[in-house]
Amino acid sequence: MNSSDKSLAAYGEALENRKLIFANDLYAEYEITLNQTTYTIAYGNGGDGKWQLLRF
């Protein structure tokens, strides 16, 4: 497994353990911890039922 594979695996594991901070019908924000650093991730829904990553 190369370093980029390890990074993706760590990111995937962090997403599995995400914590919901806030959500409504069009916006959701989660907190993840990756390499002992906490990040927030925001997703938006344009009203069509499809969620898209807004920021990490």
NUMIKE-312122 format. One record per residue (C-alpha): x, y, z; residue in three letters. Coordinates in Angstrom, 2 decimals. Each point is the difference from the previous one (the first is absolute). Example, Ala and Ser with C-alpha at 12.3 -4.5 7.8 and 13.67 -1.06 7.14 Angstrom:
BEGIN
SITE  12.30  -4.50  7.80  Ala
SITE  1.37  3.44  -0.66  Ser
END
This chain:
BEGIN
SITE  0.00  0.00  0.00  Met
SITE  1.55  3.31  -1.04  Asn
SITE  -0.27  3.25  1.99  Ser
SITE  -2.96  1.37  -1.99  Ser
SITE  -1.89  -3.27  0.60  Asp
SITE  0.73  0.31  3.72  Lys
SITE  -1.22  3.60  0.00  Ser
SITE  -3.25  -0.95  -1.75  Leu
SITE  -0.52  -2.89  2.40  Ala
SITE  0.52  2.30  3.00  Ala
SITE  -2.41  2.56  -1.48  Tyr
SITE  -2.60  -2.72  -0.59  Gly
SITE  0.34  -1.22  3.57  Glu
SITE  -0.39  3.56  1.30  Ala
SITE  -3.19  0.39  -2.06  Leu
SITE  -1.41  -3.21  1.46  Glu
SITE  0.41  1.52  3.47  Asn
SITE  -1.31  3.47  -0.88  Arg
SITE  -2.09  1.95  2.48  Lys
SITE  -3.03  1.98  -1.16  Leu
SITE  0.27  3.62  1.18  Ile
SITE  -2.99  1.56  -1.76  Phe
SITE  -2.49  -0.92  -2.71  Ala
SITE  -3.12  1.28  -1.68  Asn
SITE  -1.68  -0.80  -3.33  Asp
SITE  2.71  1.67  -2.11  Leu
SITE  3.17  0.07  2.10  Tyr
SITE  1.92  -2.43  2.22  Ala
SITE  3.24  0.47  1.88  Glu
SITE  2.10  -2.80  1.48  Tyr
SITE  3.13  -0.14  2.11  Glu
SITE  2.73  -2.55  -0.67  Ile
SITE  3.34  -0.71  1.64  Thr
SITE  2.92  -0.89  -2.23  Leu
SITE  3.52  -0.46  1.35  Asn
SITE  -1.06  1.55  3.32  Gln
SITE  -1.26  3.16  -1.73  Thr
SITE  -3.68  0.93  -0.09  Thr
SITE  -1.59  1.25  -3.23  Tyr
SITE  -3.51  0.97  -1.03  Thr
SITE  -1.59  -1.13  -3.24  Ile
SITE  -3.06  1.68  -1.50  Ala
SITE  -2.45  -1.49  -2.49  Tyr
SITE  -2.74  1.81  -1.87  Gly
SITE  -3.17  -1.14  -1.69  Asn
SITE  -1.18  2.14  -2.92  Gly
SITE  -3.58  -1.15  0.53  Gly
SITE  0.31  -2.95  -2.38  Asp
SITE  0.79  -2.57  2.71  Gly
SITE  3.67  -0.25  -1.01  Lys
SITE  2.54  0.94  2.65  Trp
SITE  3.30  1.56  -1.09  Gln
SITE  3.15  0.81  1.91  Leu
SITE  0.20  3.76  0.54  Leu
SITE  3.18  0.25  2.05  Arg
SITE  2.50  -2.03  1.94  Phe
END
